[in-house]
Amino acid sequence: MIFKQVENKLFLKVFLLFAVLCLGAYLLVNQQIKFFVLLMPLIIYQLYDLYKSQRKAQDELNQFVESVHYRDFSRYFDVKHAPAELQPLRHGFNEINSTFKVISKEKETQYQYLQKILELVDTGILSFDMTDGQVVWMNESLKKMLHLPYLKSIQSLEKRDPGLFQVLDNLRPGESRLTNVSLDNTNFKILVSCTAFQTSESQYKLVAFQNVNEAMDETESKAWQKLLNVMTHEIMNSVAPISSLADTLKNRLQQAATEIRDETGTLEDLDLGIETIKRRSEGLLRFAETYRNLNKISELHLEKVYVFDIFRNLQQLMSPTLDQKNIELEILLKDMDISLQADINLLEQVLINLLVNAMDAVKENPHPKIVLSAAMTPNRKPMIKVADNGSGMSQEVLDKIFVPFFSTKKTGSGIGLSLCKQIMMLHKGSIQVQSVEGEGTAFLLQF
């Protein structure tokens, strides 16, 4: 409608100019020079007026194109003080700018909304250029997961974790891969999924990182619990009658020994054999009962406990044993106000188990030392650390230490660390281990 008015005015000017030119041509043909000379100023004025109006319209159009080019949709074209022929044009430009402004605001809102959603999800998200590896965007979850405040390119990951870099570099769109991540002396498993998209200029990879360590630990723990339930049930059902029968046979043999002359020592051999069967049967029953304890812990009695109080109780409890073995216990706690929600009895059981293991690990060291410390992680969660300067563990042992039945001690039952892991999982936390052969081991409890 607005541009229709401009078009009508332009048509009127062109029509009048055409009419005057026709009149001038008529006067020239009829040699009416005097009247033609009088008509010339009018022709010049109409030509100048047409040029001037078109020039103004061109300038207005250039300004509008410039505002669109630089996305300056806040620009306002003054309609009230504009010439009459430009008022419809400026009004139209203002309406177009207002429409663009609304569209731009809606897109910005949608972008902010999508960005906030991506920041809130637990899954880490990374986008990078497939040609040079330059990172376009990464969310906060990924920064926390990889302990990276900033990542310029995926090549920067090669120094921190070569395995993860190789996975990202070789991962094809539509593929998913489970990989181990080793960052800041901590190991965890992540599921990496990839897709790709293309703009007019470049191709990009969009990669999702999901920490599946806790989920896999929980699945593994449940599998072991089911196995232990079946195993302990079968062992106790099979061995209990053997133990009872061995006890009965031993009593009957003792009664018969008074009536039978045993010159060859057969009765003594029988008594020794039955006693061995009885002793091994009772040992198997105790073994099965011990592993049954893994499944007895099912609920927690949570309360607010201060780490300072926990450390003080442990020091009083373990001091006699530590002094006897000449082991130095160093306690590091800069913040006395660190607290956590925990079942104090179960938590102390975990720490005692770790301290006992540490004492066994440092027994060959001429200067044995155990460090018990606590601090807040970067995401403001409490972490307790039990470190020693013992013999350390190989990677093969590290992969098995939380597996029930596995123990590096000759007299170990293999239940301690499995129980520790289950207790930490009940606390919605985790237990991790760092170890270097010949240097020592550290267990980290994160709540």
C-alpha positions in Angstrom: 0.0 0.0 0.0 2.8 2.4 1.0 4.9 1.6 -2.0 1.8 1.9 -4.2 1.5 5.5 -3.2 5.1 6.2 -4.1 4.6 4.5 -7.4 1.5 6.7 -8.1 3.4 9.9 -7.4 6.3 8.8 -9.6 3.9 8.0 -12.4 2.2 11.4 -12.1 5.6 13.2 -12.3 6.6 11.2 -15.4 3.3 11.7 -17.0 3.4 15.5 -16.5 7.0 15.7 -17.8 6.0 13.7 -20.8 3.0 16.0 -21.5 5.3 19.1 -21.2 7.9 17.6 -23.5 5.2 16.8 -26.0 4.0 20.4 -25.9 7.5 21.6 -26.4 8.0 19.4 -29.4 4.7 20.7 -30.8 5.9 24.3 -30.4 9.2 23.6 -32.1 7.5 21.9 -35.0 5.2 24.8 -35.5 8.2 27.3 -35.0 6.7 28.8 -32.0 10.1 29.6 -30.6 8.9 32.4 -28.2 6.5 30.0 -26.4 9.0 27.2 -26.4 11.6 29.5 -24.6 8.9 30.3 -22.0 8.3 26.6 -21.6 12.0 25.6 -21.1 12.2 26.6 -17.4 9.3 24.4 -16.6 10.9 21.4 -18.5 14.2 22.0 -16.6 12.4 22.3 -13.3 10.5 19.0 -13.9 13.7 17.2 -14.9 15.5 18.5 -11.8 12.6 17.6 -9.5 12.4 14.1 -10.9 16.2 13.6 -10.5 16.1 15.1 -7.0 13.2 12.8 -5.8 14.9 9.7 -7.3 18.2 10.7 -5.7 16.6 11.1 -2.3 14.8 7.7 -2.7 18.2 6.1 -3.7 19.9 7.6 -0.6 17.1 6.3 1.7 17.3 2.9 0.1 21.1 2.8 0.6 20.7 3.7 4.2 18.1 0.9 4.6 20.3 -1.6 2.9 23.2 -0.6 5.1 21.1 -1.2 8.3 20.1 -4.6 7.0 23.7 -5.5 6.1 24.9 -4.7 9.6 21.8 -6.1 11.3 21.0 -2.7 12.8 17.3 -3.2 13.1 17.1 -0.5 15.8 17.5 2.2 13.2 14.6 4.5 12.8 13.7 6.6 9.7 12.1 9.9 10.7 8.7 10.0 8.9 7.3 13.2 10.4 10.0 15.5 9.2 10.6 13.8 5.9 9.5 15.2 2.5 6.0 14.2 1.5 7.2 11.9 -1.2 9.6 10.1 1.1 7.2 9.7 4.1 5.6 6.5 2.7 9.0 5.0 1.9 10.4 5.7 5.3 7.3 4.4 6.9 7.7 1.1 4.9 11.4 0.9 6.0 10.4 1.3 9.6 7.8 -1.5 9.3 10.4 -3.8 7.7 12.9 -3.0 10.4 10.3 -3.7 13.1 9.6 -7.1 11.6 13.2 -8.0 11.3 13.7 -6.9 14.9 10.9 -9.2 16.1 12.4 -12.1 14.1 15.9 -11.4 15.4 14.6 -11.3 19.0 12.8 -14.6 18.6 15.9 -16.2 17.2 18.1 -14.8 20.0 15.6 -16.0 22.6 15.5 -19.5 21.0 19.3 -19.6 20.9 19.6 -18.5 24.6 16.9 -21.1 25.5 18.7 -23.9 23.7 22.1 -22.8 25.2 20.7 -22.9 28.7 19.3 -26.4 28.1 22.6 -27.6 26.9 24.4 -26.1 29.9 22.0 -27.9 32.3 22.3 -31.4 30.9 24.8 -33.8 32.5 26.0 -34.9 29.0 29.1 -33.2 27.8 28.7 -31.7 24.3 31.5 -30.6 22.0 31.4 -29.1 18.5 34.5 -28.7 16.3 35.5 -28.1 12.7 36.3 -31.4 10.9 39.0 -29.8 8.7 41.3 -28.2 11.3 39.9 -29.4 14.6 39.1 -25.9 15.9 36.5 -26.1 18.8 33.4 -24.1 18.1 31.5 -24.7 21.3 31.6 -26.8 24.5 29.2 -26.8 27.4 29.9 -26.6 31.1 29.3 -30.3 31.7 32.1 -31.2 29.4 34.5 -28.6 31.0 33.8 -30.2 34.4 34.0 -33.8 33.1 37.4 -33.2 31.4 38.7 -30.6 33.9 39.2 -28.1 31.1 38.2 -24.5 31.5 39.0 -23.9 27.8 39.7 -25.9 24.7 41.0 -24.3 21.5 41.2 -27.4 19.4 40.9 -31.1 19.8 44.7 -31.4 19.1 45.1 -29.8 22.6 43.7 -33.0 24.1 46.6 -35.1 22.6 49.0 -34.1 25.4 46.5 -34.6 28.2 44.9 -37.9 26.9 46.2 -39.3 23.6 43.6 -42.1 23.7 40.7 -39.7 23.9 42.1 -37.6 21.1 42.5 -40.7 18.8 38.8 -41.6 19.6 37.6 -38.1 18.7 39.8 -38.0 15.5 38.7 -41.4 14.2 35.1 -41.4 15.4 32.7 -41.4 12.4 29.3 -39.8 12.4 26.6 -42.1 13.7 29.2 -44.2 15.7 29.4 -44.6 19.5 32.4 -45.9 21.4 33.2 -46.7 25.0 36.6 -45.4 26.1 38.7 -44.8 29.2 39.7 -41.3 30.2 42.8 -40.5 32.3 42.9 -37.0 33.5 44.6 -35.6 36.6 45.4 -39.1 37.8 41.8 -40.2 37.7 40.3 -42.9 35.4 36.7 -43.2 34.3 34.7 -44.6 31.4 32.8 -42.4 29.0 30.5 -43.2 26.1 31.3 -41.0 23.1 28.7 -40.5 20.4 29.1 -38.5 17.2 27.1 -36.8 14.5 28.0 -34.3 11.8 26.4 -31.3 10.1 27.4 -28.9 7.3 27.0 -25.2 6.7 27.7 -23.4 3.5 31.3 -23.1 4.4 32.4 -25.9 6.7 31.7 -29.4 8.1 31.4 -29.9 11.8 31.4 -32.8 14.3 29.0 -32.7 17.2 30.2 -35.1 19.9 28.3 -36.1 23.1 30.2 -37.4 26.2 28.4 -39.4 28.8 30.1 -40.5 32.0 29.0 -44.2 32.4 31.4 -45.0 35.2 28.8 -44.9 37.9 26.2 -46.8 35.8 28.7 -49.5 35.0 29.8 -49.8 38.6 26.2 -50.1 39.7 25.5 -52.8 37.1 28.7 -54.7 38.0 27.9 -54.4 41.7 24.4 -55.9 41.2 25.8 -58.7 39.1 28.3 -59.6 41.9 25.6 -59.4 44.5 23.4 -61.9 42.6 26.4 -64.2 42.2 27.3 -64.0 45.9 23.7 -64.7 46.8 23.6 -67.9 44.8 27.1 -68.9 45.8 26.7 -68.4 49.6 23.3 -70.1 49.5 24.7 -73.2 47.7 27.8 -73.4 49.8 25.9 -73.1 53.1 23.3 -75.6 52.0 25.9 -78.1 50.9 28.5 -77.6 53.6 26.3 -77.3 56.7 25.2 -81.0 56.6 28.8 -82.1 56.1 30.0 -80.1 59.1 27.1 -81.5 61.2 27.8 -85.1 60.0 31.5 -84.7 60.7 30.7 -83.6 64.3 28.4 -86.6 64.8 31.0 -89.0 63.4 33.7 -87.6 65.7 31.5 -88.1 68.8 30.6 -91.6 67.7 34.2 -92.4 67.1 35.3 -91.1 70.5 32.6 -93.3 72.1 33.7 -96.4 70.2 37.4 -95.8 70.9 36.9 -97.0 74.5 35.6 -100.4 73.3 37.9 -101.0 70.4 41.6 -101.9 70.7 43.4 -99.9 68.1 46.9 -101.3 67.7 47.4 -100.1 64.1 46.4 -96.4 64.8 43.4 -96.6 62.4 41.1 -94.8 64.8 43.6 -92.0 65.3 43.8 -91.6 61.5 40.0 -91.6 61.3 39.7 -89.0 64.1 42.3 -86.8 62.4 40.5 -87.1 59.0 37.1 -86.3 60.5 38.5 -83.3 62.4 40.0 -82.0 59.2 36.7 -82.3 57.4 34.9 -80.6 60.3 37.5 -77.8 60.4 37.4 -77.1 56.7 33.6 -77.3 56.6 33.4 -74.7 59.3 36.0 -72.6 57.5 33.8 -72.7 54.3 30.8 -71.7 56.3 32.6 -68.7 57.8 33.8 -67.9 54.3 30.3 -67.9 52.9 29.0 -65.9 55.9 31.6 -63.3 55.4 30.7 -62.7 51.7 27.0 -62.7 52.7 27.8 -59.5 54.5 28.3 -57.8 51.2 24.6 -57.9 50.6 23.4 -57.1 54.1 24.0 -53.3 53.8 21.0 -51.9 52.1 20.1 -48.6 53.8 22.0 -45.7 55.4 21.4 -43.7 58.6 22.6 -40.4 57.2 23.6 -37.5 59.4 25.7 -34.4 59.1 29.3 -35.3 60.2 32.4 -33.1 60.2 35.5 -34.6 58.6 37.6 -33.2 61.5 35.7 -35.4 64.0 36.1 -38.4 61.8 39.8 -37.9 61.5 40.2 -37.4 65.2 38.4 -40.6 66.0 40.5 -42.5 63.5 43.7 -41.1 64.9 42.8 -42.2 68.4 41.7 -45.6 67.2 44.7 -46.4 65.0 47.5 -44.7 67.0 48.5 -47.8 69.0 48.9 -50.0 65.9 50.6 -47.2 64.0 53.1 -46.6 66.9 53.7 -50.3 67.2 54.7 -50.5 63.5 56.6 -47.2 63.5 54.3 -45.8 60.8 53.9 -42.0 60.6 50.3 -40.8 60.1 50.0 -37.2 58.7 46.6 -35.5 58.8 46.0 -32.6 56.4 42.8 -30.6 56.8 43.0 -26.9 56.0 39.2 -26.3 56.3 37.9 -27.5 59.6 34.3 -26.9 58.5 34.2 -29.5 55.8 31.2 -31.7 56.4 29.1 -34.3 54.6 26.0 -36.4 54.9 27.0 -39.9 55.7 26.4 -43.0 57.8 29.3 -42.5 60.3 29.6 -46.1 61.2 29.9 -47.3 57.6 32.2 -44.4 56.6 34.6 -45.2 59.5 34.5 -48.9 58.4 35.6 -47.8 54.9 38.4 -45.6 56.2 39.7 -48.2 58.7 39.8 -50.7 55.9 41.8 -48.3 53.7 44.2 -47.5 56.6 44.8 -51.2 57.3 45.6 -51.8 53.7 47.9 -48.8 53.7 49.8 -50.1 56.7 50.3 -53.4 55.0 51.5 -51.6 51.8 54.2 -49.5 53.6 55.6 -52.3 55.8 58.7 -52.8 53.5 59.4 -49.0 53.4 62.2 -47.9 55.8 60.3 -44.6 56.3 56.6 -45.7 56.2 54.1 -42.9 56.0 50.3 -42.5 55.5 48.6 -39.2 54.7 45.0 -38.7 55.5 43.6 -35.6 54.0 40.3 -33.9 52.9 39.4 -31.0 50.6 36.6 -29.6 48.5 36.6 -30.4 44.8 36.2 -27.6 42.2 32.5 -28.4 42.0 32.3 -27.9 45.8 31.9 -31.6 46.8 33.9 -33.1 49.7 36.7 -35.6 49.0 38.7 -37.7 51.4 42.1 -39.1 50.4 44.1 -41.9 52.0 47.6 -42.0 50.5 50.7 -44.1 51.3 54.3 -44.3 50.2 54.2 -48.1 49.8 55.1 -50.4 47.0 52.3 -49.3 44.7 50.3 -51.5 42.4 50.6 -52.6 38.7 47.9 -51.7 36.2 46.8 -55.4 36.2 46.2 -55.3 39.9 44.4 -51.9 39.7 41.9 -53.4 37.3 40.9 -56.1 39.8 41.2 -54.6 43.3 37.4 -53.9 43.6 36.4 -57.4 42.4 35.1 -59.7 45.2 37.4 -62.7 46.0 40.5 -60.9 44.6 43.3 -60.1 47.1 47.0 -59.6 46.9 47.4 -60.7 50.6 48.1 -64.3 51.4 45.5 -64.2 54.2 43.2 -61.7 52.6 39.5 -62.6 51.9 39.1 -60.1 49.0 36.0 -58.6 50.7 37.4 -55.3 52.1 37.6 -53.1 49.0 34.4 -54.6 47.5 32.6 -53.6 50.7 34.1 -50.1 50.6 32.9 -49.7 47.0 29.4 -50.8 47.9 29.3 -48.4 50.8 30.4 -45.5 48.7 27.8 -46.3 46.0 25.1 -46.3 48.7 26.3 -42.8 49.6 25.9 -41.8 45.9 29.6 -41.3 45.8 32.6 -43.1 44.3 35.9 -44.6 45.3 38.9 -44.2 43.0 42.5 -45.4 43.2 45.7 -43.9 41.9 48.9 -45.9 42.1 52.4 -45.9 40.8 54.6 -49.0 41.3 57.5 -48.2 43.7 56.0 -44.8 44.7 52.7 -45.4 46.5 49.0 -45.6 46.3 46.1 -43.2 47.0 42.4 -43.9 47.4 40.0 -41.0 46.8 36.5 -41.0 48.3 34.2 -38.5 46.5 30.8 -37.7 48.0 
